Amino acid sequence: MTTDLPYRVRRSDRAHRVRVSVDARGEVEVVLPRRSPERAAAAAIVELRPWIDRRLAEASVVREQIAARGDALPYLGGELVLRREPGRSRVHRRGDELLVPAGERADAAIERWYRRAAEREIAPRLDAAVAALGTRYAKLTIRNQRTRWGSCSSTGAMSFNWRLLLAPEGVLDYVVWHEACHLRVMDHSTGFWSLVERYCPDYEDHRRWLRRHGTTLVL
């Protein structure tokens, strides 16, 4: 079975079924369980082609929105103007400016800066949330997940996506409260959402924003 659509294949020990994703750059990925035959990837592409084509069209719109930023990046609802400086290796913020390296290494350096900034922004919010909830967490990790904005393990390990800093501040606050509430209620029951609403009354607005605009949260 052949297809004219370019895609990459990734095998995963944790995958229990074949999954297909399309990212904001229009790149198609097929995740295969470790023992699945290679032909399962092509079969999934053929089966899901109408859905993939819709997602590719959406990704094209997202790329246009990203291109419209020009020399600026979003930061918690505001904007940081990029100033490219030859010879610079590390990103530094100066007011509403972000001083970044010139050339091909800029994106990697900017991502490292956002990761550091994410820990500075999230840690005090998480500390305040767990104090209000009367609980505690074990550790905080900043990640770059493809599909998850945050997670809370049964052991109290908290993880958040640095790309949340590209969203409005209220969205970041909602995700922090969401994961902090999982320290009290691990499922998504009515009781869980009632707890979230107690501390984040407009959480549904922020959930909708993430569903609509989450794919734009890339550099």
Backbone as CSV, one residue per row, in Angstrom:
resi,resn,N_x,N_y,N_z,CA_x,CA_y,CA_z,C_x,C_y,C_z
1,MET,0.848,-1.192,0.000,0.000,0.000,0.000,0.887,1.246,0.000
2,THR,0.620,2.169,-0.921,1.442,3.365,-1.036,0.597,4.615,-0.863
3,THR,1.244,5.703,-0.541,0.570,6.992,-0.399,1.513,8.087,-0.855
4,ASP,0.944,9.155,-1.428,1.771,10.258,-1.902,2.020,11.292,-0.819
5,LEU,1.537,11.032,0.384,1.665,11.984,1.486,2.925,11.687,2.294
6,PRO,3.848,12.640,2.432,5.038,12.382,3.248,4.684,12.309,4.733
7,TYR,5.281,11.399,5.446,5.048,11.266,6.885,6.235,10.562,7.505
8,ARG,6.368,10.713,8.820,7.433,10.012,9.537,6.797,8.996,10.473
9,VAL,7.547,7.966,10.771,7.074,6.895,11.645,7.903,6.891,12.923
10,ARG,7.227,6.798,14.042,7.910,6.687,15.336,7.330,5.491,16.076
11,ARG,8.202,4.644,16.583,7.740,3.495,17.361,7.793,3.813,18.849
12,SER,6.816,3.298,19.565,6.717,3.593,20.994,6.356,2.332,21.764
13,ASP,7.077,2.103,22.863,6.760,0.967,23.728,5.460,1.202,24.498
14,ARG,5.076,2.470,24.638,3.865,2.785,25.401,2.609,2.808,24.543
15,ALA,2.764,2.845,23.222,1.601,2.898,22.334,0.914,1.537,22.270
16,HIS,-0.409,1.548,22.409,-1.195,0.313,22.327,-1.945,0.208,21.003
17,ARG,-1.931,1.294,20.230,-2.593,1.295,18.926,-1.879,2.294,18.023
18,VAL,-2.199,2.250,16.753,-1.599,3.175,15.797,-2.231,4.563,15.972
19,ARG,-1.389,5.592,16.053,-1.884,6.958,16.187,-1.284,7.823,15.082
20,VAL,-2.077,8.770,14.575,-1.615,9.714,13.564,-1.818,11.118,14.090
21,SER,-0.809,11.977,13.929,-0.927,13.369,14.362,-0.395,14.289,13.275
22,VAL,-0.908,15.529,13.279,-0.450,16.572,12.358,-0.120,17.792,13.200
23,ASP,1.129,18.255,13.150,1.503,19.394,13.983,1.307,20.708,13.238
24,ALA,1.599,21.812,13.923,1.360,23.137,13.365,2.218,23.412,12.137
25,ARG,3.302,22.690,11.988,4.163,22.887,10.815,3.718,22.057,9.621
26,GLY,2.624,21.308,9.792,2.127,20.488,8.703,2.856,19.172,8.558
27,GLU,3.583,18.747,9.604,4.299,17.480,9.562,3.407,16.363,10.121
28,VAL,3.322,15.284,9.369,2.469,14.150,9.737,3.331,13.070,10.389
29,GLU,2.890,12.590,11.536,3.616,11.535,12.256,2.683,10.375,12.556
30,VAL,3.180,9.165,12.332,2.456,7.948,12.697,3.213,7.269,13.827
31,VAL,2.530,7.049,14.931,3.128,6.346,16.069,2.661,4.900,16.032
32,LEU,3.609,3.985,15.979,3.304,2.562,15.929,3.703,1.879,17.231
33,PRO,2.878,0.956,17.715,3.340,0.092,18.807,4.596,-0.653,18.352
34,ARG,5.434,-1.025,19.274,6.744,-1.588,18.951,6.661,-2.784,17.997
35,ARG,5.651,-3.616,18.143,5.589,-4.849,17.343,4.694,-4.739,16.112
36,SER,4.147,-3.571,15.854,3.287,-3.425,14.674,4.122,-3.453,13.395
37,PRO,3.620,-4.057,12.314,4.358,-4.065,11.060,4.403,-2.675,10.433
38,GLU,5.429,-2.399,9.657,5.609,-1.086,9.032,4.424,-0.722,8.140
39,ARG,3.808,-1.718,7.516,2.699,-1.435,6.603,1.486,-0.850,7.330
40,ALA,1.437,-1.007,8.662,0.318,-0.442,9.422,0.313,1.083,9.352
41,ALA,1.493,1.674,9.187,1.571,3.136,9.090,0.911,3.621,7.804
42,ALA,1.267,3.001,6.676,0.663,3.399,5.399,-0.841,3.163,5.404
43,ALA,-1.271,2.066,6.020,-2.704,1.773,6.085,-3.443,2.847,6.879
44,ALA,-2.838,3.305,7.969,-3.464,4.354,8.780,-3.566,5.656,8.006
45,ILE,-2.531,5.986,7.227,-2.547,7.212,6.425,-3.677,7.165,5.404
46,VAL,-3.824,6.035,4.730,-4.892,5.900,3.734,-6.267,6.002,4.396
47,GLU,-6.440,5.325,5.521,-7.734,5.322,6.201,-8.117,6.707,6.710
48,LEU,-7.137,7.431,7.224,-7.414,8.729,7.854,-7.154,9.912,6.933
49,ARG,-6.933,9.672,5.651,-6.548,10.751,4.741,-7.509,11.948,4.759
50,PRO,-8.842,11.777,4.746,-9.717,12.961,4.816,-9.481,13.801,6.067
51,TRP,-9.311,13.126,7.214,-9.043,13.844,8.470,-7.696,14.543,8.406
52,ILE,-6.694,13.849,7.850,-5.356,14.441,7.743,-5.389,15.686,6.856
53,ASP,-6.111,15.608,5.734,-6.191,16.763,4.840,-6.831,17.963,5.536
54,ARG,-7.841,17.714,6.365,-8.459,18.821,7.117,-7.464,19.424,8.098
55,ARG,-6.723,18.570,8.774,-5.738,19.072,9.732,-4.615,19.829,9.030
56,LEU,-4.218,19.394,7.840,-3.184,20.106,7.090,-3.668,21.490,6.698
57,ALA,-4.946,21.594,6.324,-5.508,22.909,5.993,-5.517,23.805,7.221
58,GLU,-5.882,23.248,8.383,-5.864,24.022,9.628,-4.441,24.455,9.970
59,ALA,-3.470,23.549,9.735,-2.076,23.878,10.032,-1.587,25.019,9.153
60,SER,-2.071,25.083,7.918,-1.694,26.174,7.026,-2.173,27.512,7.576
61,VAL,-3.377,27.530,8.120,-3.905,28.757,8.729,-3.080,29.139,9.950
62,VAL,-2.710,28.133,10.754,-1.887,28.391,11.937,-0.547,29.007,11.535
63,ARG,0.077,28.481,10.478,1.363,29.017,10.032,1.225,30.469,9.585
64,GLU,0.099,30.804,8.975,-0.136,32.193,8.582,-0.248,33.087,9.813
65,GLN,-0.925,32.581,10.852,-1.056,33.355,12.088,0.299,33.560,12.754
66,ILE,1.125,32.525,12.730,2.451,32.628,13.334,3.320,33.607,12.556
67,ALA,3.239,33.535,11.221,4.026,34.437,10.381,3.620,35.894,10.605
68,ALA,2.334,36.101,10.945,1.842,37.471,11.143,2.427,38.116,12.399
69,ARG,3.061,37.328,13.263,3.681,37.917,14.462,4.818,38.862,14.100
70,GLY,5.465,38.590,12.986,6.635,39.387,12.627,7.766,39.123,13.591
71,ASP,8.460,40.171,14.007,9.588,40.033,14.936,9.119,40.195,16.374
72,ALA,8.156,39.391,16.775,7.645,39.442,18.147,7.130,38.062,18.528
73,LEU,7.110,37.792,19.829,6.581,36.540,20.350,5.611,36.844,21.488
74,PRO,4.531,36.052,21.600,3.601,36.263,22.718,4.205,35.808,24.036
75,TYR,3.787,36.467,25.111,4.234,36.091,26.451,3.128,36.433,27.437
76,LEU,2.364,35.417,27.832,1.289,35.558,28.822,0.342,36.714,28.486
77,GLY,-0.049,36.786,27.236,-1.006,37.810,26.818,-0.375,39.086,26.320
78,GLY,0.919,39.262,26.571,1.638,40.426,26.066,2.470,40.049,24.857
79,GLU,3.467,40.862,24.593,4.302,40.639,23.416,5.731,41.052,23.715
80,LEU,6.681,40.226,23.281,8.095,40.537,23.419,8.691,40.712,22.024
81,VAL,9.282,41.866,21.786,9.885,42.164,20.485,11.283,41.574,20.438
82,LEU,11.579,40.849,19.362,12.876,40.203,19.218,13.911,41.182,18.676
83,ARG,15.079,41.221,19.330,16.219,42.006,18.855,17.366,41.032,18.617
84,ARG,17.704,40.810,17.367,18.741,39.827,17.029,20.115,40.488,17.070
85,GLU,21.023,39.886,17.845,22.343,40.463,18.043,23.429,39.459,17.649
86,PRO,24.219,39.747,16.632,25.322,38.864,16.253,26.280,38.651,17.427
87,GLY,26.721,37.424,17.596,27.663,37.121,18.668,27.009,36.724,19.972
88,ARG,25.725,36.972,20.120,25.028,36.599,21.354,24.709,35.109,21.320
89,SER,24.882,34.409,22.451,24.583,32.984,22.516,23.428,32.677,23.464
90,ARG,23.113,33.597,24.359,22.084,33.373,25.368,21.032,34.473,25.276
91,VAL,19.772,34.097,25.431,18.677,35.060,25.342,18.555,35.828,26.648
92,HIS,18.282,37.122,26.521,18.110,37.984,27.695,16.911,38.894,27.466
93,ARG,16.087,39.035,28.491,14.938,39.947,28.385,15.312,41.314,28.924
94,ARG,14.940,42.343,28.171,15.138,43.722,28.607,13.829,44.463,28.398
95,GLY,13.055,44.574,29.488,11.730,45.185,29.372,10.843,44.345,28.473
96,ASP,10.320,44.963,27.415,9.478,44.252,26.459,10.266,43.773,25.247
97,GLU,11.572,43.740,25.375,12.418,43.235,24.305,13.057,41.916,24.717
98,LEU,13.289,41.065,23.733,13.999,39.823,23.949,15.239,39.848,23.064
99,LEU,16.400,39.941,23.701,17.662,39.979,22.973,18.070,38.548,22.657
100,VAL,18.159,38.215,21.377,18.360,36.830,20.964,19.539,36.727,20.003
101,PRO,20.128,35.528,19.873,21.218,35.343,18.911,20.727,35.555,17.481
102,ALA,21.598,36.008,16.635,21.292,36.086,15.211,21.639,34.749,14.571
103,GLY,20.908,34.365,13.534,21.248,33.139,12.826,20.401,31.960,13.203
104,GLU,20.883,30.780,12.818,20.095,29.554,12.916,19.895,29.070,14.345
105,ARG,20.719,29.485,15.278,20.626,28.976,16.661,19.587,29.721,17.495
106,ALA,18.933,30.707,16.907,18.031,31.543,17.685,16.876,30.748,18.289
107,ASP,16.217,29.899,17.494,15.035,29.190,17.995,15.363,28.322,19.207
108,ALA,16.474,27.600,19.147,16.850,26.740,20.275,17.138,27.581,21.517
109,ALA,17.811,28.716,21.334,18.124,29.588,22.470,16.857,30.201,23.053
110,ILE,15.927,30.587,22.172,14.663,31.162,22.643,13.864,30.128,23.418
111,GLU,13.830,28.895,22.937,13.104,27.849,23.668,13.716,27.624,25.044
112,ARG,15.036,27.624,25.137,15.675,27.449,26.454,15.277,28.580,27.385
113,TRP,15.193,29.801,26.850,14.797,30.937,27.694,13.362,30.764,28.169
114,TYR,12.466,30.360,27.271,11.068,30.158,27.664,10.951,29.045,28.705
115,ARG,11.764,28.003,28.582,11.730,26.933,29.580,12.112,27.475,30.960
116,ARG,13.174,28.276,31.004,13.580,28.853,32.298,12.501,29.790,32.826
117,ALA,11.938,30.593,31.941,10.884,31.522,32.357,9.652,30.763,32.842
118,ALA,9.356,29.629,32.218,8.192,28.847,32.628,8.322,28.380,34.073
119,GLU,9.506,27.948,34.450,9.676,27.509,35.843,9.505,28.686,36.799
120,ARG,10.029,29.855,36.409,9.871,31.038,37.264,8.406,31.459,37.385
121,GLU,7.642,31.315,36.313,6.242,31.720,36.336,5.354,30.684,37.031
122,ILE,5.649,29.406,36.805,4.757,28.352,37.281,4.984,28.006,38.741
123,ALA,6.233,27.973,39.186,6.523,27.531,40.559,5.738,28.309,41.613
124,PRO,5.750,29.662,41.603,4.985,30.366,42.638,3.481,30.178,42.505
125,ARG,2.987,30.043,41.276,1.557,29.782,41.092,1.178,28.422,41.667
126,LEU,2.021,27.428,41.398,1.746,26.085,41.913,1.855,26.048,43.430
127,ASP,2.839,26.722,43.982,2.983,26.773,45.441,1.741,27.384,46.090
128,ALA,1.233,28.475,45.491,0.043,29.131,46.038,-1.182,28.233,45.919
129,ALA,-1.293,27.506,44.802,-2.448,26.640,44.592,-2.467,25.484,45.585
130,VAL,-1.332,24.817,45.779,-1.321,23.674,46.695,-1.512,24.136,48.139
131,ALA,-1.043,25.336,48.455,-1.271,25.856,49.804,-2.760,26.093,50.036
132,ALA,-3.442,26.651,49.019,-4.880,26.890,49.144,-5.656,25.585,49.243
133,LEU,-5.159,24.555,48.570,-5.835,23.260,48.574,-5.461,22.408,49.791
134,GLY,-4.471,22.849,50.536,-4.039,22.102,51.702,-3.362,20.793,51.361
135,THR,-2.578,20.808,50.278,-1.884,19.589,49.864,-0.441,19.931,49.517
136,ARG,0.269,19.022,48.885,1.656,19.276,48.499,1.991,18.464,47.256
137,TYR,3.059,18.857,46.586,3.520,18.100,45.427,4.961,17.678,45.650
138,ALA,5.422,16.691,44.871,6.755,16.134,45.073,7.824,16.898,44.307
139,LYS,7.563,17.195,43.033,8.547,17.922,42.229,7.852,18.581,41.046
140,LEU,8.533,19.548,40.449,8.012,20.278,39.296,8.975,20.101,38.132
141,THR,8.437,19.736,36.974,9.235,19.559,35.761,8.617,20.380,34.631
142,ILE,9.466,21.036,33.851,9.014,21.773,32.674,9.356,20.943,31.444
143,ARG,8.375,20.709,30.587,8.577,19.848,29.430,8.102,20.518,28.141
144,ASN,8.292,19.801,27.045,7.815,20.237,25.730,7.001,19.096,25.138
145,GLN,5.819,18.891,25.686,4.977,17.785,25.237,4.192,18.192,23.993
146,ARG,3.861,17.211,23.171,3.139,17.491,21.937,1.659,17.757,22.192
147,THR,1.053,16.997,23.066,-0.401,17.052,23.202,-0.883,17.364,24.610
148,ARG,0.014,17.453,25.590,-0.428,17.680,26.967,0.116,19.002,27.469
149,TRP,-0.724,19.729,28.190,-0.304,21.018,28.752,0.194,20.874,30.172
150,GLY,-0.232,19.819,30.845,0.226,19.586,32.208,-0.137,18.183,32.634
151,SER,0.480,17.724,33.703,0.147,16.400,34.234,0.479,16.351,35.712
152,CYS,-0.214,15.450,36.393,0.007,15.228,37.825,0.010,13.731,38.047
153,SER,1.105,13.199,38.560,1.184,11.756,38.802,0.628,11.407,40.177
154,SER,0.406,10.136,40.380,-0.111,9.673,41.671,0.887,9.899,42.799
155,THR,2.165,10.127,42.430,3.189,10.378,43.443,3.376,11.870,43.727
156,GLY,2.596,12.708,43.031,2.701,14.150,43.249,3.710,14.841,42.368
157,ALA,4.200,14.161,41.338,5.119,14.800,40.390,4.305,15.633,39.416
158,MET,4.646,16.919,39.310,3.905,17.850,38.467,4.734,18.209,37.235
159,SER,4.078,18.235,36.090,4.758,18.570,34.842,3.925,19.575,34.072
160,PHE,4.585,20.589,33.492,3.891,21.602,32.713,4.655,21.885,31.425
161,ASN,3.910,22.232,30.402,4.470,22.533,29.095,4.912,23.994,29.040
162,TRP,6.167,24.246,28.665,6.671,25.622,28.623,5.890,26.484,27.634
163,ARG,5.265,25.858,26.629,4.556,26.616,25.619,3.322,27.331,26.163
164,LEU,2.937,27.005,27.408,1.833,27.736,28.041,2.157,29.224,28.194
165,LEU,3.438,29.574,28.209,3.813,30.983,28.313,3.473,31.763,27.050
166,LEU,3.172,31.055,25.952,2.752,31.709,24.726,1.250,31.995,24.732
167,ALA,0.558,31.534,25.763,-0.886,31.728,25.902,-1.173,32.902,26.836
168,PRO,-2.424,33.376,26.875,-2.792,34.400,27.865,-2.554,33.908,29.290
169,GLU,-2.327,34.836,30.196,-1.995,34.474,31.576,-3.087,33.642,32.232
170,GLY,-4.350,33.968,31.948,-5.441,33.213,32.548,-5.440,31.747,32.171
171,VAL,-4.959,31.439,30.968,-4.879,30.052,30.523,-3.835,29.298,31.343
172,LEU,-2.678,29.933,31.549,-1.651,29.307,32.392,-2.189,29.072,33.793
173,ASP,-2.861,30.067,34.373,-3.408,29.922,35.718,-4.386,28.745,35.783
174,TYR,-5.228,28.628,34.750,-6.194,27.518,34.732,-5.482,26.169,34.727
175,VAL,-4.460,26.004,33.890,-3.776,24.710,33.812,-3.103,24.380,35.148
176,VAL,-2.530,25.390,35.799,-1.914,25.153,37.110,-2.967,24.685,38.108
177,TRP,-4.125,25.368,38.141,-5.180,24.953,39.066,-5.698,23.560,38.714
178,HIS,-5.831,23.295,37.433,-6.300,21.978,36.991,-5.413,20.863,37.557
179,GLU,-4.109,21.003,37.359,-3.198,19.953,37.826,-3.102,19.930,39.342
180,ALA,-3.138,21.098,39.975,-3.082,21.127,41.436,-4.295,20.424,42.041
181,CYS,-5.459,20.605,41.415,-6.675,19.949,41.926,-6.590,18.430,41.791
182,HIS,-5.785,17.953,40.853,-5.604,16.507,40.732,-4.868,15.929,41.945
183,LEU,-4.187,16.762,42.699,-3.564,16.281,43.930,-4.617,15.890,44.965
184,ARG,-5.804,16.450,44.799,-6.932,16.105,45.677,-7.857,15.070,45.042
185,VAL,-8.089,15.215,43.743,-8.996,14.314,43.021,-8.297,13.905,41.731
186,MET,-7.927,12.625,41.594,-7.106,12.208,40.461,-7.895,11.992,39.167
187,ASP,-9.220,11.878,39.247,-9.996,11.647,38.033,-10.611,12.956,37.530
188,HIS,-11.455,12.843,36.502,-12.156,14.008,35.960,-13.654,13.892,36.259
189,SER,-13.951,13.552,37.471,-15.333,13.403,37.914,-15.981,14.767,38.120
190,THR,-17.269,14.739,38.397,-17.982,15.982,38.704,-17.354,16.679,39.896
191,GLY,-16.928,15.886,40.878,-16.285,16.467,42.051,-15.011,17.201,41.698
192,PHE,-14.247,16.651,40.743,-13.016,17.315,40.321,-13.319,18.666,39.694
193,TRP,-14.254,18.691,38.746,-14.545,19.954,38.052,-15.173,20.986,38.989
194,SER,-15.907,20.528,39.992,-16.444,21.453,40.995,-15.317,22.095,41.793
195,LEU,-14.288,21.291,42.079,-13.132,21.817,42.806,-12.385,22.830,41.946
196,VAL,-12.179,22.522,40.676,-11.519,23.471,39.778,-12.305,24.776,39.709
197,GLU,-13.626,24.662,39.575,-14.464,25.856,39.440,-14.412,26.725,40.691
198,ARG,-14.237,26.110,41.858,-14.166,26.879,43.099,-12.996,27.859,43.074
199,TYR,-11.882,27.433,42.489,-10.691,28.269,42.491,-10.461,28.984,41.153
200,CYS,-11.101,28.496,40.102,-10.942,29.100,38.767,-12.330,29.134,38.114
201,PRO,-13.158,30.098,38.517,-14.569,30.114,38.083,-14.766,30.157,36.568
202,ASP,-13.841,30.765,35.835,-13.994,30.870,34.380,-13.160,29.826,33.636
203,TYR,-12.946,28.678,34.268,-12.073,27.660,33.666,-12.568,27.193,32.308
204,GLU,-13.883,27.158,32.091,-14.407,26.682,30.818,-13.972,27.588,29.668
205,ASP,-13.875,28.891,29.915,-13.393,29.818,28.883,-11.956,29.479,28.490
206,HIS,-11.134,29.177,29.479,-9.729,28.873,29.209,-9.575,27.518,28.516
207,ARG,-10.411,26.552,28.875,-10.390,25.257,28.176,-10.742,25.439,26.713
208,ARG,-11.761,26.244,26.439,-12.155,26.488,25.043,-11.033,27.192,24.285
209,TRP,-10.360,28.145,24.955,-9.275,28.863,24.287,-8.174,27.886,23.877
210,LEU,-7.817,26.979,24.764,-6.770,26.002,24.447,-7.182,25.084,23.297
211,ARG,-8.443,24.675,23.286,-8.894,23.809,22.196,-8.824,24.538,20.853
212,ARG,-9.147,25.820,20.860,-9.182,26.577,19.605,-7.810,27.061,19.159
213,HIS,-6.971,27.425,20.111,-5.722,28.100,19.765,-4.467,27.353,20.188
214,GLY,-4.611,26.182,20.799,-3.451,25.480,21.301,-2.396,25.190,20.236
215,THR,-2.828,24.941,19.005,-1.863,24.627,17.945,-1.009,25.821,17.563
216,THR,-1.407,27.025,17.953,-0.625,28.212,17.616,0.480,28.464,18.639
217,LEU,0.526,27.691,19.713,1.498,27.930,20.777,2.833,27.279,20.443
218,VAL,3.440,27.789,19.397,4.760,27.329,18.951,5.581,28.556,18.582
219,LEU,6.891,28.385,18.567,7.763,29.495,18.199,7.733,29.715,16.685
